[in-house]
Amino acid sequence: MAIDISTALRAYSATPRPEAATGAPAAAEAGGFGEMLSATMEDVVKTTRAGEAAMSAGAAGKAELVDIVTAVANAETTLETVISLRDRVITAYQEIMRMPI
């Protein structure tokens, strides 16, 4: 069964978006993919710095162990997510480069 491209586009545009349900701005509304990526990377840096600050506070004896472990786990999870996304982008790029023209 072949589906017309205009039918597929209408069906796609009619589907509810997750960001509409959460109230978060869509990438197009926020200024595009570049700005969304920049904001995401700023969040990654903030999370990493919070983990480092918690470790420093723990070494100085000014923080609870639970707070340190939580901050470091958040930073680790964020870093693993960024690495995973990087790997997927590289794989997608390599697949595109292998496509015959």
N, C-alpha and C positions, 0 to 999 in steps of 0.2 A: 504494500500500500504506500503510495507516494503522497507526501504532504507538501502542499504549496508553501513557499517561504512566507508569503503574506499571512497565511493562516497560522503558521508557527509564531510569527512576530506578534500577532494579535493575542494569541494564547499566552505568550510570555509577558506581554505588557499588562494582561489582565490578572496575573498572579499577584497575590499580596507579597509585599517585601517585608523581610524581618525588621529592617530599620524603621519601617513605618509603624510597626507594632511597639517597638521600644522607644520611639521618639528620637532616636539618633539620626543625625543628618546623613543622607546618602552621599556617596563620593562625589557625584556631580554637583550636589548642592553645597558641599564643603569646599569646592574649588578644584576638584579633579583628583586623579590618582596620585600625582606627585605630592600634593599637599597632604593627602591622607597618609601616604608613606612617610612623609616627613614627620607628621604628628605621631605616628606609630613608633618611629625610631626615637623620638624624644621621650616617649613613655618607656621604651626599653632602657634608655640611658638613666632615666629617673629611678626605675626599679633596680637597676644594677647599683647605682649610687646609694640607694637606701639599704641594700644588702651590705655594701661595703661599710656604710656608716654604722650599721648594727654590729658588724664584726668588730669595728674599732671600739665601739662603746662596750662591747662584751670583753674585749681585751683589757679595757680600763676598769672593768668591774662596775660599769654604770648601767648595764642592761640585763634584763632577765633572759635566761637561756631560751625560753619559749619564743620570745620576740626575735632573738637572733636566728634561731632555726627557721622560723616562719619567713623572715626577710631573705635569708639565704636561699631557702627553697623557692620563693617567688622569683628571685633573680635567676636561679638555675633553670626553672621552668621557662622563663622568658627567653633565656639564651638558647635553650634547646629548640624552642619554637622558631626563633629567628634562623637558626642553623638549618632546621628542617625546611623552612620556606626558601632559604637560599639554595639548598640542594634541589628543590623542585623547580625553581626558576632556571637553574643551570641545566637540568635535565630537559626542560621544555625548550630552552634555547638550542640545545644540542639536537633535539628532535627536529626543530624547525630547520636547522642548518643541513640536516640529512635529507630533507625533502627535495625531490627533483624539481627543477624549474620548468 
